Amino acid sequence: MTLQELFQRIGQNPDFLFFYFFMIPLTALLISIFGKNEGHLSPWKYVYSVLIYLVSIPGIFAVALNIYFFLFQKGDVMQTDVYMQILPILVLVVTIWLIRRNVDLKLIPGFDTLSGLWLMLFATMTLMFFLDRTRIMVFTYLPFQYLLGIFAALFILIYLGWRRFTK
């Protein structure tokens, strides 16, 4: 099964997707009502952490998919899949906004790691976009494993730079 086939199946039967993306912000809203001004305490902050991860993984995937689709594939905006490319991002923003109303996000366990992942993904996609647009052709006699090593070193440099930048 390819990603396109998966997206088509989800588009044909979006009930589970709607339920999933409806329940996460609803749960965040209910927790913010029942745990008013207690979001930094033990049971609530872990529930918030789980909710943020449940919404961030599809949201980050949707952002990466949109960046790839629009920048590298030069896709048409009118062909955007609302269920898979827009809904996860909207639910991500709404859920984090609801959680942020009740608790400072710095107090949520694992949120700093997740925000570092967002920044690293953005930096990598930006670097890939600039490398794609420069149209640099390199003819080299380097073995492929050396090129992989260079790529890994650049990725580690980006990671360390973002880590130092965010702290």
Secondary structure, 3 states (H helix, E strand, C coil): CCHHHHHHHHHHCCHHHHHHHHHHHHHHHHHHHHCCCCCCCHHHHHHHHHHHHHHHHHHHHHHHHHHHHHHHCCCCHHHCCHHHHHHHHHHHHHHHHHHHHHCCHHHCCCHHHHHHHHHHHHHHHHHHHHHHHHCCCCCCCCCHHHHHHHHHHHHHHHHHHHHHHHC
